[in-house]
């Protein structure tokens, strides 16, 4: 069986091309976020996974939950996904769409893990430094992880910048073992 990312890719690319051509990247991003949240609900997953539920009814269920929040194109997209039994990959479609959108807009996502809460000035300074380093606009998501002891750990794509006390202690331990 194919990986969800492989299945989702053509749908994400098609929606991205449509949204980009219409100048509605933000609208589609919001629609996909809503669709992904609905599809992730345990009860909805159970319903759309029921082999006795027709494609049209599965699509109708998802569309009815988001009544008034979807454009005609978004509703048609849901119908296409249902016809191809792909409603279960909506979350991955959203992830890939957002990656394409961020690439187009020159934005990079940064996951910032910190031992303590950061005040807005500290976060703004960190984001400014990351933007200078990457040459792109940085959208930071901050999480508190007390196991870091102190400092921050930043993950941007496949790059990790570990300035945490825990990371430095680990590096020191490895250096002493060598």
Phi and psi restraints in degrees (value plus and minus 20) as a CYANA .aco file:
   2 UNK   PHI     -92.6   -52.6
   2 UNK   PSI     132.3   172.3
   3 UNK   PHI     -88.8   -48.8
   3 UNK   PSI     127.4   167.4
   4 UNK   PHI     -76.1   -36.1
   4 UNK   PSI     -55.6   -15.6
   5 UNK   PHI     -85.9   -45.9
   5 UNK   PSI     -55.3   -15.3
   6 UNK   PHI     -90.2   -50.2
   6 UNK   PSI     -60.4   -20.4
   7 UNK   PHI     -86.9   -46.9
   7 UNK   PSI     -60.6   -20.6
   8 UNK   PHI     -94.8   -54.8
   8 UNK   PSI     -48.0    -8.0
   9 UNK   PHI     -72.4   -32.4
   9 UNK   PSI     -72.6   -32.6
  10 UNK   PHI     -83.1   -43.1
  10 UNK   PSI     -53.7   -13.7
  11 UNK   PHI     -88.8   -48.8
  11 UNK   PSI     -64.0   -24.0
  12 UNK   PHI     -82.8   -42.8
  12 UNK   PSI     -63.1   -23.1
  13 UNK   PHI     -85.7   -45.7
  13 UNK   PSI     -60.1   -20.1
  14 UNK   PHI     -85.0   -45.0
  14 UNK   PSI     -64.7   -24.7
  15 UNK   PHI     -85.1   -45.1
  15 UNK   PSI     -59.2   -19.2
  16 UNK   PHI     -82.4   -42.4
  16 UNK   PSI     -65.2   -25.2
  17 UNK   PHI     -80.9   -40.9
  17 UNK   PSI     -63.0   -23.0
  18 UNK   PHI     -83.8   -43.8
  18 UNK   PSI     -68.6   -28.6
  19 UNK   PHI     -83.7   -43.7
  19 UNK   PSI     -60.5   -20.5
  20 UNK   PHI     -85.6   -45.6
  20 UNK   PSI     -63.0   -23.0
  21 UNK   PHI     -84.2   -44.2
  21 UNK   PSI     -53.6   -13.6
  22 UNK   PHI    -106.6   -66.6
  22 UNK   PSI     -29.2    10.8
  23 UNK   PHI      49.6    89.6
  23 UNK   PSI      12.7    52.7
  24 UNK   PHI    -144.9  -104.9
  24 UNK   PSI      23.0    63.0
  25 UNK   PHI     -80.8   -40.8
  25 UNK   PSI     -64.1   -24.1
  26 UNK   PHI     -85.5   -45.5
  26 UNK   PSI     -60.6   -20.6
  27 UNK   PHI     -82.5   -42.5
  27 UNK   PSI     -64.8   -24.8
  28 UNK   PHI     -88.3   -48.3
  28 UNK   PSI     -55.0   -15.0
  29 UNK   PHI     -80.9   -40.9
  29 UNK   PSI     -63.2   -23.2
  30 UNK   PHI     -86.6   -46.6
  30 UNK   PSI     -62.8   -22.8
  31 UNK   PHI     -81.7   -41.7
  31 UNK   PSI     -64.1   -24.1
  32 UNK   PHI     -86.8   -46.8
  32 UNK   PSI     -54.0   -14.0
  33 UNK   PHI     -83.9   -43.9
  33 UNK   PSI     -64.2   -24.2
  34 UNK   PHI     -85.0   -45.0
  34 UNK   PSI     -65.0   -25.0
  35 UNK   PHI     -82.8   -42.8
  35 UNK   PSI     -60.6   -20.6
  36 UNK   PHI     -83.5   -43.5
  36 UNK   PSI     -61.4   -21.4
  37 UNK   PHI     -84.5   -44.5
  37 UNK   PSI     -61.3   -21.3
  38 UNK   PHI     -85.4   -45.4
  38 UNK   PSI     -66.8   -26.8
  39 UNK   PHI     -86.0   -46.0
  39 UNK   PSI     -43.2    -3.2
  40 UNK   PHI    -101.5   -61.5
  40 UNK   PSI     -35.7     4.3
  41 UNK   PHI     -83.2   -43.2
  41 UNK   PSI     114.6   154.6
  42 UNK   PHI     -76.2   -36.2
  42 UNK   PSI     -63.3   -23.3
  43 UNK   PHI     -88.8   -48.8
  43 UNK   PSI     -59.5   -19.5
  44 UNK   PHI     -88.1   -48.1
  44 UNK   PSI     -63.6   -23.6
  45 UNK   PHI     -76.6   -36.6
  45 UNK   PSI     -62.5   -22.5
  46 UNK   PHI     -83.5   -43.5
  46 UNK   PSI     -63.8   -23.8
  47 UNK   PHI     -85.5   -45.5
  47 UNK   PSI     -67.6   -27.6
  48 UNK   PHI     -93.2   -53.2
  48 UNK   PSI     -37.4     2.6
  49 UNK   PHI    -105.3   -65.3
  49 UNK   PSI     -27.8    12.2
  50 UNK   PHI     -92.5   -52.5
  50 UNK   PSI      99.2   139.2
  51 UNK   PHI     -86.2   -46.2
  51 UNK   PSI     -37.4     2.6
  52 UNK   PHI    -103.3   -63.3
  52 UNK   PSI     -29.2    10.8
  53 UNK   PHI    -110.9   -70.9
  53 UNK   PSI     103.4   143.4
  54 UNK   PHI     -88.3   -48.3
  54 UNK   PSI     140.8   180.8
  55 UNK   PHI     -78.4   -38.4
  55 UNK   PSI     -63.6   -23.6
  56 UNK   PHI     -83.0   -43.0
  56 UNK   PSI     -59.8   -19.8
  57 UNK   PHI     -91.4   -51.4
  57 UNK   PSI     -55.9   -15.9
  58 UNK   PHI     -83.8   -43.8
  58 UNK   PSI     -65.0   -25.0
  59 UNK   PHI     -83.5   -43.5
  59 UNK   PSI     -63.3   -23.3
  60 UNK   PHI     -80.7   -40.7
  60 UNK   PSI     -57.3   -17.3
  61 UNK   PHI     -81.6   -41.6
  61 UNK   PSI     -70.9   -30.9
  62 UNK   PHI     -83.2   -43.2
  62 UNK   PSI     -64.6   -24.6
  63 UNK   PHI     -84.3   -44.3
  63 UNK   PSI     -60.4   -20.4
  64 UNK   PHI     -87.0   -47.0
  64 UNK   PSI     -53.5   -13.5
  65 UNK   PHI     -83.9   -43.9
  65 UNK   PSI     -55.2   -15.2
  66 UNK   PHI    -123.9   -83.9
  66 UNK   PSI      10.2    50.2
  67 UNK   PHI     -70.5   -30.5
  67 UNK   PSI     106.8   146.8
  68 UNK   PHI      63.8   103.8
  68 UNK   PSI     -26.3    13.7
  69 UNK   PHI    -124.6   -84.6
  69 UNK   PSI     -24.2    15.8
  70 UNK   PHI    -135.8   -95.8
  70 UNK   PSI     121.3   161.3
  71 UNK   PHI     -95.3   -55.3
  71 UNK   PSI     149.6   189.6
  72 UNK   PHI     -80.0   -40.0
  72 UNK   PSI     -59.8   -19.8
  73 UNK   PHI     -84.4   -44.4
  73 UNK   PSI     -59.6   -19.6
  74 UNK   PHI     -86.6   -46.6
  74 UNK   PSI     -59.5   -19.5
  75 UNK   PHI     -83.9   -43.9
  75 UNK   PSI     -61.0   -21.0
  76 UNK   PHI     -83.5   -43.5
  76 UNK   PSI     -57.4   -17.4
  77 UNK   PHI     -81.5   -41.5
  77 UNK   PSI     -62.6   -22.6
  78 UNK   PHI     -82.0   -42.0
  78 UNK   PSI     -61.1   -21.1
  79 UNK   PHI     -83.3   -43.3
  79 UNK   PSI     -61.9   -21.9
  80 UNK   PHI     -82.9   -42.9
  80 UNK   PSI     -64.0   -24.0
  81 UNK   PHI     -81.2   -41.2
  81 UNK   PSI     -62.7   -22.7
  82 UNK   PHI     -84.3   -44.3
  82 UNK   PSI     -63.1   -23.1
  83 UNK   PHI     -81.0   -41.0
  83 UNK   PSI     -50.3   -10.3
  84 UNK   PHI    -121.2   -81.2
  84 UNK   PSI      -7.3    32.7
  85 UNK   PHI      32.8    72.8
  85 UNK   PSI      28.8    68.8
  86 UNK   PHI    -141.4  -101.4
  86 UNK   PSI      -7.0    33.0
  87 UNK   PHI     -81.8   -41.8
  87 UNK   PSI     -45.0    -5.0
  88 UNK   PHI     -92.2   -52.2
  88 UNK   PSI     -30.4     9.6
  89 UNK   PHI    -126.3   -86.3
  89 UNK   PSI      -3.9    36.1
  90 UNK   PHI     -77.6   -37.6
  90 UNK   PSI     -58.3   -18.3
  91 UNK   PHI     -82.6   -42.6
  91 UNK   PSI     -63.1   -23.1
  92 UNK   PHI     -90.1   -50.1
  92 UNK   PSI     -55.3   -15.3
  93 UNK   PHI     -81.9   -41.9
  93 UNK   PSI     -64.0   -24.0
  94 UNK   PHI     -80.8   -40.8
  94 UNK   PSI     -65.6   -25.6
  95 UNK   PHI     -79.1   -39.1
  95 UNK   PSI     -67.1   -27.1
  96 UNK   PHI     -89.4   -49.4
  96 UNK   PSI     -57.6   -17.6
  97 UNK   PHI     -80.8   -40.8
  97 UNK   PSI     -67.4   -27.4
  98 UNK   PHI     -83.0   -43.0
  98 UNK   PSI     -54.8   -14.8
  99 UNK   PHI     -85.1   -45.1
  99 UNK   PSI     -63.0   -23.0
 100 UNK   PHI     -84.6   -44.6
 100 UNK   PSI     -60.9   -20.9
 101 UNK   PHI     -83.6   -43.6
 101 UNK   PSI     -65.4   -25.4
 102 UNK   PHI     -82.7   -42.7
 102 UNK   PSI     -59.7   -19.7
 103 UNK   PHI     -81.7   -41.7
 103 UNK   PSI     -65.3   -25.3
 104 UNK   PHI     -82.4   -42.4
 104 UNK   PSI     -60.2   -20.2
 105 UNK   PHI    -107.0   -67.0
 105 UNK   PSI     -21.1    18.9
 106 UNK   PHI      50.8    90.8
 106 UNK   PSI      12.1    52.1
 107 UNK   PHI    -129.2   -89.2
 107 UNK   PSI     121.5   161.5
 108 UNK   PHI    -142.0  -102.0
 108 UNK   PSI     119.7   159.7
 109 UNK   PHI    -109.4   -69.4
 109 UNK   PSI     113.2   153.2
 110 UNK   PHI    -144.3  -104.3
 110 UNK   PSI     106.3   146.3
 111 UNK   PHI    -114.6   -74.6
 111 UNK   PSI      98.4   138.4
 112 UNK   PHI    -129.8   -89.8
 112 UNK   PSI      99.1   139.1
 113 UNK   PHI    -127.4   -87.4
 113 UNK   PSI     107.4   147.4
 114 UNK   PHI    -151.6  -111.6
 114 UNK   PSI     129.6   169.6
 115 UNK   PHI     -92.0   -52.0
 115 UNK   PSI     -48.5    -8.5
 116 UNK   PHI    -155.0  -115.0
 116 UNK   PSI     140.7   180.7
 117 UNK   PHI     -76.8   -36.8
 117 UNK   PSI     120.8   160.8
 118 UNK   PHI    -120.8   -80.8
 118 UNK   PSI     118.9   158.9
 119 UNK   PHI    -100.3   -60.3
 119 UNK   PSI     141.0   181.0
 120 UNK   PHI     -76.1   -36.1
 120 UNK   PSI     -54.7   -14.7
 121 UNK   PHI     -87.3   -47.3
 121 UNK   PSI     -60.1   -20.1
 122 UNK   PHI     -84.8   -44.8
 122 UNK   PSI     -63.3   -23.3
 123 UNK   PHI     -84.4   -44.4
 123 UNK   PSI     -62.9   -22.9
 124 UNK   PHI     -81.7   -41.7
 124 UNK   PSI     -60.6   -20.6
 125 UNK   PHI     -84.5   -44.5
 125 UNK   PSI     -64.2   -24.2
 126 UNK   PHI     -82.6   -42.6
 126 UNK   PSI     -65.1   -25.1
 127 UNK   PHI     -82.5   -42.5
 127 UNK   PSI     -62.3   -22.3
 128 UNK   PHI     -81.0   -41.0
 128 UNK   PSI     -62.2   -22.2
 129 UNK   PHI     -85.1   -45.1
 129 UNK   PSI     -61.9   -21.9
 130 UNK   PHI     -85.9   -45.9
 130 UNK   PSI     -57.9   -17.9
 131 UNK   PHI     -84.7   -44.7
 131 UNK   PSI     -58.2   -18.2
 132 UNK   PHI     -86.4   -46.4
 132 UNK   PSI     -61.4   -21.4
 133 UNK   PHI     -89.1   -49.1
 133 UNK   PSI     -60.9   -20.9
 134 UNK   PHI    -110.2   -70.2
 134 UNK   PSI     -40.5    -0.5
 135 UNK   PHI      52.7    92.7
 135 UNK   PSI      -2.6    37.4
 136 UNK   PHI    -154.9  -114.9
 136 UNK   PSI     142.6   182.6
 137 UNK   PHI     -91.5   -51.5
 137 UNK   PSI     115.8   155.8
 138 UNK   PHI    -130.9   -90.9
 138 UNK   PSI     109.5   149.5
 139 UNK   PHI    -128.8   -88.8
 139 UNK   PSI      91.0   131.0
 140 UNK   PHI    -118.7   -78.7
 140 UNK   PSI     117.1   157.1
 141 UNK   PHI    -135.0   -95.0
 141 UNK   PSI     100.1   140.1
 142 UNK   PHI    -123.2   -83.2
 142 UNK   PSI     113.4   153.4
 143 UNK   PHI    -150.5  -110.5
 143 UNK   PSI     121.2   161.2
 144 UNK   PHI    -110.3   -70.3
 144 UNK   PSI     108.5   148.5
 145 UNK   PHI    -153.4  -113.4
 145 UNK   PSI      76.9   116.9
 146 UNK   PHI     -86.6   -46.6
 146 UNK   PSI     -36.1     3.9
 147 UNK   PHI     -89.6   -49.6
 147 UNK   PSI     -31.9     8.1
 148 UNK   PHI     -93.5   -53.5
 148 UNK   PSI     -35.1     4.9
 149 UNK   PHI      53.8    93.8
 149 UNK   PSI     -71.1   -31.1
 150 UNK   PHI    -186.5  -146.5
 150 UNK   PSI     143.6   183.6
 151 UNK   PHI      61.5   101.5
 151 UNK   PSI    -183.7  -143.7
 152 UNK   PHI    -155.5  -115.5
 152 UNK   PSI     136.2   176.2
 153 UNK   PHI    -147.2  -107.2
 153 UNK   PSI     107.8   147.8
 154 UNK   PHI    -139.6   -99.6
 154 UNK   PSI     110.6   150.6
 155 UNK   PHI    -140.1  -100.1
 155 UNK   PSI      97.1   137.1
 156 UNK   PHI    -142.7  -102.7
 156 UNK   PSI      85.8   125.8
 157 UNK   PHI      42.3    82.3
 157 UNK   PSI    -141.2  -101.2
 158 UNK   PHI    -120.7   -80.7
 158 UNK   PSI     -10.1    29.9
 159 UNK   PHI    -120.2   -80.2
 159 UNK   PSI     117.2   157.2
 160 UNK   PHI    -143.6  -103.6
 160 UNK   PSI     107.6   147.6
 161 UNK   PHI    -133.3   -93.3
 161 UNK   PSI      87.6   127.6
 162 UNK   PHI    -125.9   -85.9
 162 UNK   PSI      79.8   119.8
 163 UNK   PHI    -127.3   -87.3
 163 UNK   PSI       2.5    42.5
 164 UNK   PHI    -104.0   -64.0
 164 UNK   PSI     136.3   176.3
 165 UNK   PHI     -82.5   -42.5
 165 UNK   PSI     -59.6   -19.6
 166 UNK   PHI     -81.3   -41.3
 166 UNK   PSI     -63.7   -23.7
 167 UNK   PHI     -84.5   -44.5
 167 UNK   PSI     -61.3   -21.3
 168 UNK   PHI     -87.7   -47.7
 168 UNK   PSI     -57.3   -17.3
 169 UNK   PHI     -86.2   -46.2
 169 UNK   PSI     -58.4   -18.4
 170 UNK   PHI     -84.1   -44.1
 170 UNK   PSI     -61.9   -21.9
 171 UNK   PHI     -85.3   -45.3
 171 UNK   PSI     -60.3   -20.3
 172 UNK   PHI     -83.5   -43.5
 172 UNK   PSI     -62.3   -22.3
 173 UNK   PHI     -80.7   -40.7
 173 UNK   PSI     -64.4   -24.4
 174 UNK   PHI     -85.4   -45.4
 174 UNK   PSI     -58.8   -18.8
 175 UNK   PHI     -85.5   -45.5
 175 UNK   PSI     -57.5   -17.5
 176 UNK   PHI     -92.5   -52.5
 176 UNK   PSI     -48.8    -8.8
 177 UNK   PHI     -95.2   -55.2
 177 UNK   PSI     -46.3    -6.3
